[in-house]
Amino acid sequence: MLRFNATNSCRNNDINNRKLVSRNPIRHFVAALLIAAFLPLPSQALEIETPEIGLTDVPLDYTVTGANAGAAVIFEAGDTRLEATADADGNTAFPDVTITGGGVATISATSGGESVSAELRVIPGWVSVLPAVLAITIALTLRNVIPALLLGLWVGATSLQSFTLQGAGRGLLDSFQVFVTKAIADYDRASIILFTMMIGGMVGIITRNGGMASIVRNIVSRARTAIGGQVAVWLMGLMIFFDDYSNTLVVGNTARALTDHLKVSREKLAYIVDSTAAPVACIALITTWIGYQIGLVDQALASIDELSHIQAYSVFIYSIPYSFYPILAIIFVLMISASGLDFGPMYKAEVRARNGRVKPETNEELPAIQGDELEPKDKIPLRAMNAFVPIISLVVALLASLFLLGEGDSLVEILGTTSPYRAMMYSSFVGVLVAATMSITQGILSVHETVDAWYGGLRATLFGMIILVLAWSLSDLTGALNTADYLVTLLADSLPVGLIPAIVFVLAAITAFTTGTSWGTMAILMPLIIPLSWAVMGVNGIADDGGMHIMYSAVACCLAGAVWGDHCSPISDTTVLSSVASGCDHIEHVRTQLPYALLVGFVALGVGTIPGGFGMPPWISIVVGIAILAVVLKTLGKRAGATT
């Protein structure tokens, strides 16, 4: 054994060490290897992974790490005592642990003579929904989403700290430093921000070089009326079916000049864009949504032995006829557009637009989401190709990138493994380069003018991006507060088998409405809904082919309910992007769209989801739903016209 004597002088140690190294360096190297090989390695410390906050009587998941593989682990939380075996990595999961009472709970774990404990703050479950409900209420009341989101963030961050003066102060700082920073630092979200800004920049260039003016002039020669313009926008929304973000941003930005010319309100444009983006993307057979949805379904099916052999894609295909809300939403947009009839706040917006004011009026002078108006440069040739070619380049680059970045033997597999955010980045950059190159090489715009036009279009998206970042921040905060777990516990206690799809639809809608994310809602609920539906089907003796309509409908309702809640929520990212792309005040978009979304949602629930749970063929429900929507529109709707 080597011993380093600390009492020897530094000089003597230095001399001796040099002598040893110089005489036999190989011997010391071998000795060091032997010591490293035979000395015991320090064991990994036992740790407990807990949620950031506990909720009273709400089951949450806990994990103990650092135990020896195969060792028994004892977990205690309040009055609950559980025992499990560590896996090969030394991790032990304790799912669905409920803590009763509030205050501070002591969490402890013991394994192999080693113990660890932690303290977890437990709050009432209703507090977890307070930030989202408060933000939504204030946004609709003040008609200004920025202070509403900031206040919701503050209340939520304070909930994670404590309801004291000190906790409120720390919560105020954390709401910006922690959650807003996290929202921006995420790669996928940063990609969406840059994609949006680059598309805005491209639109600025093709507007300034006269290309958009030429396209509008050509389309106006065919779409001579407001009705024709609205139907044209609806068709554009169906054509860009492969991605909801791309659909929203491309259609909204390119159609805005057309609808402005035809005196269609910005609120109507935002509604058409919003209601032909996610509904189309979630039921089309080949979209960027497919891989995500199938992955969630496949993961849930794998947890059930009787269903593990079923292909997730086939379940998705069979669920499409039960997606009543997306189907009826798309059809209702066509009804509204083709008939020229409107009701509620949208009718008032259309009357205002027919009188020459396409932009919504607000009680306060708010920063315009659409930013400065860009006009074509004076005395330049108006050539449609200067806008058409960049737009086509963007769409082709997006499709090509989605295909090239994916892997697999089939198109479905390729889209399931592709990287839509990288594809969005590539395509938006290509669109800007093509627009800039065409403008400069033709001598229409100088380099300086091109950069100014690009910046003008980019600047038009900044206010919307602020709202989007705050909405993401609030979504992350609701995740930290376990809002979805509380809603599941609150609403899913009793499930009659025939009402499973309806309850899933409402639960998904409420979750998406309060969290502002349809994808997040699907990720949270799908792993719960499929096993829960199968279990209830088993209790009722229909866990077989004869009862699979319940499963298909439940899967469809998780997707459709998430989209419905997203459409109604002022903190939804896609709703914000629709406002940004359409140049519409965000709260006005929500106010005018809400009656239409609620109508379609309740019709889908009443004549589609509920009867479908009891065996009614979906095609009958769709036909009846279309008829009801037509009658309601005919009864309540009025045709907007210019007043004298």
C-alpha positions in Angstrom: 0.0 0.0 0.0 1.3 3.4 -0.9 1.1 6.1 1.8 1.9 9.7 1.3 3.3 11.1 4.4 2.2 14.7 4.9 5.1 15.4 7.5 7.9 15.1 4.9 9.2 18.3 3.5 8.0 19.4 0.1 11.6 19.3 -1.1 12.2 15.7 0.1 8.9 14.6 -1.4 9.7 16.2 -4.7 13.2 14.6 -4.8 11.9 11.1 -3.9 9.1 11.3 -6.4 11.5 12.2 -9.2 13.8 9.4 -8.2 10.9 6.9 -8.2 9.5 8.0 -11.5 12.9 8.0 -13.1 13.9 4.6 -11.9 10.8 2.6 -12.8 7.8 4.4 -14.3 6.2 1.2 -15.6 6.0 -0.3 -12.1 4.2 2.7 -10.7 1.8 2.7 -13.7 0.9 -1.0 -13.1 0.5 -0.3 -9.4 -1.9 2.5 -10.1 -4.0 0.3 -12.4 -4.2 -2.5 -9.7 -5.3 0.0 -7.1 -8.0 1.4 -9.4 -9.2 -2.1 -10.2 -9.4 -3.4 -6.7 -10.5 -0.4 -4.7 -14.4 -0.4 -4.2 -16.3 2.1 -6.3 -18.5 4.5 -4.4 -22.1 3.5 -4.6 -24.7 5.7 -6.2 -26.7 7.7 -3.6 -30.3 6.9 -3.0 -32.5 9.7 -4.4 -36.2 10.4 -4.7 -37.7 12.1 -7.8 -40.9 13.9 -6.9 -43.3 16.3 -8.7 -42.5 19.9 -8.2 -45.7 20.2 -6.2 -48.2 17.7 -4.7 -52.0 17.9 -5.0 -54.4 16.7 -2.3 -56.0 13.4 -3.2 -54.6 13.4 -6.7 -52.5 10.4 -7.7 -49.0 11.3 -8.9 -45.9 9.4 -9.9 -42.7 9.1 -7.8 -39.4 7.4 -8.7 -36.6 6.2 -6.4 -33.1 6.0 -8.0 -29.7 4.8 -6.9 -30.8 1.4 -5.4 -29.0 -1.8 -6.2 -30.5 -3.8 -9.1 -33.1 -6.2 -7.8 -33.1 -4.8 -4.3 -36.3 -4.2 -2.4 -37.3 -0.5 -2.0 -39.7 0.7 0.6 -41.5 4.0 -0.2 -43.5 6.0 2.3 -45.6 9.1 1.6 -47.8 10.2 4.5 -50.0 7.3 5.5 -49.0 5.3 2.3 -46.4 2.6 2.5 -45.4 0.7 -0.7 -42.7 -1.8 -1.6 -41.2 -2.6 -5.0 -38.1 -4.1 -6.6 -35.5 -1.9 -8.3 -34.9 -2.6 -12.0 -31.6 -3.2 -13.7 -30.7 0.5 -13.6 -31.5 0.8 -9.9 -34.7 2.7 -10.5 -38.0 2.0 -8.8 -41.3 3.6 -10.0 -44.2 4.2 -7.7 -47.1 5.4 -9.8 -50.4 6.8 -8.7 -49.5 7.6 -5.1 -52.1 9.7 -3.4 -51.4 12.1 -0.5 -54.2 13.2 1.7 -54.2 16.5 3.4 -52.3 19.7 2.6 -49.2 21.4 4.0 -45.8 19.7 3.8 -45.6 15.9 3.4 -42.6 13.9 4.2 -41.5 11.4 1.4 -39.0 8.7 2.3 -37.4 5.7 0.7 -35.3 2.8 2.2 -33.2 0.2 0.4 -30.3 -1.9 1.5 -29.9 -0.1 4.8 -29.8 3.2 3.2 -32.5 5.8 3.6 -33.4 9.1 2.1 -36.2 11.6 2.7 -37.6 14.7 1.1 -40.3 17.2 1.8 -43.1 17.9 -0.7 -45.4 20.8 -0.5 -49.0 19.7 -1.1 -51.8 22.1 -2.2 -55.5 21.7 -3.0 -56.1 20.4 -6.5 -58.2 23.4 -7.6 -55.2 25.7 -7.2 -53.6 23.9 -10.2 -56.3 25.2 -12.6 -56.3 28.7 -11.1 -53.5 30.2 -13.3 -55.1 29.1 -16.5 -58.7 30.0 -15.5 -57.5 33.4 -14.3 -55.5 34.1 -17.5 -58.5 33.1 -19.7 -61.0 35.2 -17.6 -58.8 38.3 -17.6 -58.0 38.0 -21.3 -61.7 37.9 -22.2 -62.5 40.6 -19.8 -59.8 43.1 -20.6 -59.5 42.0 -24.2 -55.8 42.1 -23.8 -53.9 38.8 -23.5 -50.5 40.0 -22.4 -51.3 41.2 -18.9 -53.7 38.2 -18.5 -50.9 35.7 -19.3 -48.4 37.5 -17.1 -50.8 37.5 -14.2 -51.5 33.8 -14.7 -47.8 33.1 -14.7 -47.3 35.0 -11.5 -50.1 33.2 -9.7 -48.9 29.8 -10.9 -45.3 30.5 -10.0 -46.4 31.7 -6.6 -48.3 28.5 -6.1 -45.1 26.5 -6.6 -43.4 28.7 -4.0 -45.9 29.6 -1.2 -48.8 32.0 -0.7 -46.7 34.4 1.4 -45.2 37.8 0.6 -41.8 36.2 0.0 -43.4 33.5 -2.1 -45.2 36.0 -4.2 -42.0 37.9 -4.8 -40.1 34.8 -5.8 -43.0 33.7 -8.0 -43.0 37.1 -9.8 -39.3 36.7 -10.6 -39.5 33.0 -11.4 -42.4 33.6 -13.8 -40.0 35.5 -16.1 -36.6 34.1 -15.3 -37.6 30.4 -15.1 -40.7 29.8 -17.3 -40.3 32.4 -20.0 -36.6 31.5 -20.4 -37.5 27.8 -20.6 -40.1 28.5 -23.2 -37.7 30.3 -25.5 -34.7 27.9 -24.8 -36.7 24.9 -26.2 -35.3 23.9 -29.6 -38.7 23.0 -31.2 -40.3 26.2 -29.9 -37.4 28.3 -31.1 -37.8 26.7 -34.5 -41.5 27.7 -34.6 -40.5 31.3 -33.7 -37.9 31.5 -36.4 -40.1 29.8 -38.9 -42.9 32.3 -38.2 -40.6 35.3 -38.5 -38.9 34.0 -41.7 -42.3 33.5 -43.3 -43.2 37.0 -42.2 -40.0 38.3 -43.7 -40.7 36.4 -47.0 -44.2 38.0 -47.1 -42.6 41.4 -46.6 -40.4 40.9 -49.6 -43.0 39.5 -51.9 -45.4 42.3 -50.9 -42.8 45.0 -51.5 -41.7 43.6 -54.8 -45.3 43.7 -56.1 -45.7 39.9 -56.4 -48.6 39.7 -53.9 -50.4 42.6 -55.5 -50.3 40.8 -58.8 -51.6 37.6 -57.3 -54.4 39.5 -55.6 -55.2 41.3 -58.8 -55.4 37.9 -60.7 -57.5 36.2 -58.0 -59.8 39.2 -57.6 -60.6 38.9 -61.3 -62.0 35.5 -60.4 -63.1 35.8 -56.8 -65.0 39.0 -57.3 -67.1 38.8 -54.1 -66.5 38.3 -50.4 -68.1 34.9 -50.6 -65.8 33.8 -53.4 -62.7 35.0 -51.5 -63.7 33.1 -48.4 -64.3 29.9 -50.3 -60.9 30.4 -52.0 -59.2 30.7 -48.5 -61.0 27.5 -47.4 -59.7 25.6 -50.4 -56.2 26.9 -49.7 -56.5 25.5 -46.2 -57.5 22.1 -47.5 -54.6 22.1 -49.9 -51.9 22.6 -47.2 -53.1 19.7 -45.2 -49.8 18.2 -44.2 -49.0 20.5 -41.2 -51.1 22.8 -39.1 -48.4 25.4 -38.4 -47.5 25.7 -42.0 -51.1 25.8 -43.0 -51.9 28.6 -40.6 -48.9 30.8 -41.4 -48.8 30.3 -45.2 -52.6 30.6 -45.8 -53.0 33.5 -43.3 -50.2 35.6 -44.7 -50.9 35.0 -48.4 -54.7 35.4 -48.2 -54.7 38.5 -46.1 -54.3 40.9 -49.0 -57.1 39.2 -51.0 -59.6 39.3 -48.1 -58.7 42.9 -47.3 -59.5 43.8 -50.9 -62.8 42.0 -50.9 -63.7 43.6 -47.5 -63.7 40.4 -45.5 -62.9 41.0 -41.8 -59.6 39.9 -40.3 -61.6 38.0 -37.7 -63.3 36.0 -40.5 -59.9 35.3 -42.1 -58.5 34.1 -38.8 -61.5 31.9 -38.2 -61.2 30.2 -41.6 -57.4 29.7 -41.2 -57.7 28.4 -37.7 -60.6 26.0 -38.5 -58.9 24.5 -41.6 -55.5 23.9 -40.0 -55.6 21.5 -37.0 -58.9 19.9 -38.0 -57.5 19.0 -41.4 -54.1 18.0 -40.0 -55.5 15.7 -37.4 -57.7 13.5 -39.7 -55.7 13.6 -43.0 -53.9 10.3 -43.7 -50.4 11.8 -44.3 -49.5 14.7 -42.0 -46.9 15.7 -39.5 -49.5 14.9 -36.8 -49.7 11.2 -37.8 -46.4 10.0 -36.4 -47.1 11.8 -33.1 -50.6 10.4 -32.8 -49.7 6.9 -33.8 -46.8 6.9 -31.4 -49.1 7.8 -28.5 -51.6 5.1 -29.5 -49.0 2.5 -30.1 -47.5 3.1 -26.6 -50.9 2.8 -25.0 -51.8 -0.4 -26.9 -48.5 -2.0 -26.0 -49.5 -1.8 -22.3 -52.5 -4.1 -22.9 -51.7 -7.7 -23.7 -54.9 -8.3 -25.6 -54.3 -5.3 -27.9 -50.5 -5.3 -28.2 -50.7 -7.1 -31.6 -52.9 -4.4 -33.2 -51.3 -1.9 -35.4 -51.7 1.7 -34.1 -52.1 3.0 -37.6 -55.2 0.8 -38.2 -56.7 2.0 -34.9 -56.2 5.6 -36.1 -57.8 4.8 -39.5 -60.8 3.3 -37.8 -61.1 6.2 -35.5 -61.4 8.9 -38.3 -65.1 8.4 -38.8 -65.7 9.2 -35.1 -63.7 12.5 -35.3 -67.0 14.4 -35.5 -65.7 17.8 -34.4 -62.9 18.1 -37.0 -65.1 16.9 -39.8 -68.1 19.1 -38.9 -65.8 22.1 -38.2 -64.3 21.9 -41.7 -67.8 21.6 -43.3 -69.2 24.4 -41.2 -66.5 26.7 -42.3 -67.5 26.0 -45.9 -71.2 26.6 -45.0 -70.3 30.0 -43.5 -68.0 30.9 -46.4 -70.3 29.9 -49.2 -73.6 31.2 -47.7 -72.3 34.6 -46.6 -74.3 34.2 -43.4 -72.9 35.0 -40.0 -74.2 35.5 -36.4 -72.9 36.8 -33.1 -69.7 38.8 -32.9 -68.6 37.6 -36.3 -71.6 39.2 -38.0 -70.7 42.6 -36.4 -67.1 42.2 -37.6 -68.3 41.5 -41.2 -70.6 44.5 -41.2 -67.7 46.6 -40.1 -65.5 45.1 -42.9 -68.1 45.7 -45.6 -68.0 49.3 -44.6 -64.3 49.5 -45.2 -62.8 48.6 -41.9 -61.4 45.1 -42.1 -59.3 45.4 -38.9 -61.1 44.9 -35.6 -61.8 47.8 -33.3 -60.4 47.7 -29.7 -61.2 49.7 -26.6 -57.6 50.6 -26.2 -54.8 51.4 -28.6 -53.0 48.1 -28.5 -49.8 47.3 -30.4 -50.9 45.9 -33.7 -50.1 42.3 -34.2 -49.7 42.9 -37.9 -47.2 45.7 -37.4 -46.6 48.2 -40.2 -48.5 47.9 -43.4 -46.2 47.1 -46.4 -47.1 48.4 -49.8 -45.6 47.6 -53.2 -42.8 49.8 -54.3 -43.9 52.6 -56.6 -43.4 52.3 -60.4 -42.4 48.7 -60.5 -43.8 45.9 -62.7 -46.3 43.7 -60.9 -45.4 40.1 -61.6 -47.2 37.2 -60.0 -44.2 35.0 -60.3 -42.3 37.1 -57.8 -44.7 35.9 -55.1 -45.9 32.6 -56.6 -42.4 31.1 -57.0 -41.2 31.9 -53.4 -44.5 30.4 -52.0 -44.2 27.3 -54.1 -40.5 27.0 -53.2 -41.4 27.2 -49.5 -44.1 24.5 -49.9 -42.0 22.2 -52.0 -39.0 22.6 -49.7 -41.2 21.8 -46.7 -42.5 18.6 -48.3 -39.1 17.6 -49.6 -37.5 18.2 -46.2 -40.2 16.2 -44.4 -39.6 13.3 -46.8 -35.8 13.4 -46.7 -35.5 13.9 -42.9 -37.6 10.8 -42.2 -36.8 7.1 -42.3 -38.8 4.0 -43.2 -40.2 2.0 -46.1 -43.6 3.7 -46.4 -44.7 7.3 -46.5 -46.4 6.9 -43.2 -43.3 5.6 -41.5 -41.2 8.4 -43.1 -43.6 11.1 -41.8 -43.7 9.4 -38.4 -39.9 9.7 -38.0 -39.3 13.0 -39.7 -38.3 16.2 -38.0 -41.1 18.8 -38.8 -39.3 21.6 -37.0 -36.1 21.2 -39.0 -38.2 21.0 -42.2 -39.9 24.2 -41.2 -36.6 26.0 -40.7 -35.2 24.8 -44.0 -38.2 25.7 -46.0 -38.7 29.1 -44.6 -35.1 30.0 -45.2 -35.4 28.7 -48.8 -38.5 30.8 -49.3 -36.7 34.0 -48.1 -33.7 33.3 -50.3 -35.8 32.7 -53.4 -37.9 35.9 -52.8 -34.8 38.0 -52.1 -32.8 36.6 -55.1 -35.7 37.2 -57.5 -36.3 40.8 -56.2 -32.6 41.8 -56.5 -31.7 40.1 -59.8 -34.6 41.7 -61.6 -33.6 45.1 -60.3 -37.0 45.6 -58.6 -35.5 46.0 -55.1 -32.0 46.9 -54.1 -30.2 44.9 -51.4 -30.9 47.6 -48.9 -34.6 47.7 -49.9 -34.9 43.9 -49.7 -33.5 43.8 -46.2 -35.8 46.6 -45.1 -38.8 44.7 -46.6 -37.7 41.5 -45.0 -37.4 43.2 -41.6 -40.7 44.9 -42.0 -42.5 41.6 -42.5 -40.5 40.0 -39.7 -41.4 42.8 -37.3 -45.1 42.2 -38.0 -44.9 38.9 -36.2 -43.1 40.1 -33.0 -46.1 41.0 -31.0 -47.7 37.6 -31.7 -44.5 35.8 -30.8 -44.5 37.5 -27.4 -48.0 36.1 -26.8 -46.9 32.7 -28.1 -43.9 32.6 -25.7 -46.1 33.6 -22.8 -48.7 30.9 -23.7 -46.0 28.3 -23.8 -44.7 29.5 -20.5 -48.2 29.1 -18.9 -48.5 25.6 -20.5 -45.2 24.6 -18.9 -46.5 26.0 -15.6 -49.7 24.0 -15.7 -47.5 20.9 -16.3 -45.5 21.7 -13.2 -48.8 22.2 -11.2 -50.1 18.8 -12.5 -53.2 20.4 -13.8 -54.1 17.6 -16.2 -53.8 15.0 -13.4 -56.2 17.0 -11.3 -58.7 17.2 -14.2 -58.5 13.5 -14.9 -59.1 12.7 -11.2 -62.0 15.2 -11.0 -63.8 14.1 -14.2 -63.0 10.5 -14.8 -64.1 8.8 -11.5 -67.2 7.1 -13.0 -67.3 6.0 -16.6 -70.5 4.3 -18.0 -69.3 2.4 -21.0 -71.6 4.1 -23.5 -70.5 7.5 -22.3 -66.8 6.9 -22.4 -66.2 8.7 -25.7 -68.3 11.7 -24.6 -66.4 12.0 -21.2 -63.1 11.7 -23.0 -64.1 14.4 -25.5 -65.1 16.8 -22.7 -62.1 16.0 -20.6 -59.7 16.5 -23.5 -61.4 19.8 -24.4 -61.2 21.1 -20.9 -57.5 20.1 -20.6 -56.6 21.7 -23.9 -58.6 24.8 -23.1 -56.8 25.3 -19.7 -53.4 24.3 -20.9 -53.4 25.8 -24.4 -51.9 22.8 -26.2 -53.6 20.1 -28.1 -50.5 18.0 -28.5 -49.8 18.2 -24.8 -53.3 17.2 -24.1 -53.0 14.1 -26.3 -49.7 13.2 -24.7 -51.2 13.4 -21.2 -54.5 11.7 -21.8 -53.9 9.0 -24.5 -51.8 6.7 -22.2 -54.7 6.9 -19.7 -57.7 6.7 -22.0 -56.9 3.5 -23.9 -56.2 1.3 -20.9 -59.2 2.9 -19.0 -61.5 2.3 -21.9 -60.4 -1.3 -22.3 -60.9 -1.9 -18.6 -64.4 -0.5 -18.6 -65.2 -2.5 -21.7 -64.0 -5.6 -19.9 -66.2 -4.9 -16.9 -69.2 -4.6 -19.2 -68.4 -7.7 -21.1 -67.7 -6.0 -24.5 -63.9 -6.2 -24.6 -64.0 -7.8 -28.0 -64.5 -7.0 -31.7 -68.1 -6.1 -31.0 -67.2 -3.4 -28.6 -64.2 -1.9 -30.4 -66.3 1.1 -31.6 -65.9 2.3 -28.0 -62.1 2.2 -28.3 -62.1 3.8 -31.8 -64.4 6.6 -30.6 -62.4 7.2 -27.4 -59.2 7.6 -29.4 -60.9 9.9 -31.9 -62.4 11.9 -29.0 -59.1 12.4 -27.4 -57.8 14.0 -30.6 -61.0 15.8 -31.5 -61.6 17.1 -28.0 -58.1 18.5 -27.8 -58.6 20.4 -31.1 -61.9 21.7 -29.8 -60.5 23.0 -26.6 -57.6 24.5 -28.5 -60.0 26.4 -30.8 -61.8 27.9 -27.8 -58.7 28.8 -25.8 -57.1 32.3 -25.9 -53.8 30.8 -24.7 -53.6 28.2 -27.4 -50.5 28.4 -29.6 -52.3 27.6 -32.9 -55.0 30.2 -32.0 -52.3 32.8 -31.4 -50.5 31.8 -34.7 -53.8 32.2 -36.6 -54.2 35.7 -35.2 -50.6 36.5 -36.1 -50.8 35.2 -39.7 -54.2 36.9 -40.3 -53.1 40.2 -38.8 -56.1 40.1 -36.4 -56.2 41.2 -32.8 -55.9 38.0 -30.8 -58.8 38.5 -28.4 -61.1 39.6 -31.2 -60.2 36.4 -33.0 -61.1 34.3 -29.9 -64.4 36.3 -29.3 -65.6 35.9 -32.8 -64.6 32.3 -33.3 -65.9 31.0 -29.9 -69.6 30.9 -30.8 -68.9 28.9 -34.0 -66.5 26.5 -32.2 -68.9 26.0 -29.3 -71.8 25.3 -31.7 -69.9 22.8 -33.7 -68.5 21.2 -30.6 -71.9 20.7 -28.9 -73.5 19.4 -32.1 -70.6 16.9 -32.5 -71.0 15.9 -28.9 -74.8 15.6 -29.0 -75.5 13.9 -32.3 -72.1 12.3 -32.9 -70.1 11.3 -29.9 -72.9 10.3 -27.5 -75.0 8.3 -30.0 -71.8 6.8 -31.4 -70.9 5.4 -27.9 -74.2 3.5 -28.0 -73.6 2.1 -31.5 -75.0 4.6 -34.0 -73.1 4.4 -37.3 -70.9 7.5 -37.6 -72.1 8.4 -41.1 -75.6 8.9 -39.8 -74.3 11.2 -37.1 -72.3 13.3 -39.6 -75.3 13.7 -41.9 -77.6 14.7 -39.0 -74.9 17.0 -37.6 -74.6 18.8 -41.0 -78.3 19.2 -41.2 -78.5 20.7 -37.7 -75.7 23.1 -38.4 -77.4 24.2 -41.6 -80.7 24.9 -39.8 -79.0 26.8 -37.1 -77.0 28.9 -39.6 -80.1 29.6 -41.6 -82.1 30.6 -38.5 -79.5 32.7 -36.8 -77.4 33.9 -39.6 -77.6 37.2 -41.4 -75.9 38.4 -44.5 -73.5 41.3 -43.8 -73.7 44.3 -46.1 -72.5 47.9 -46.3 -74.6 50.3 -44.4 -75.5 53.7 -45.8 
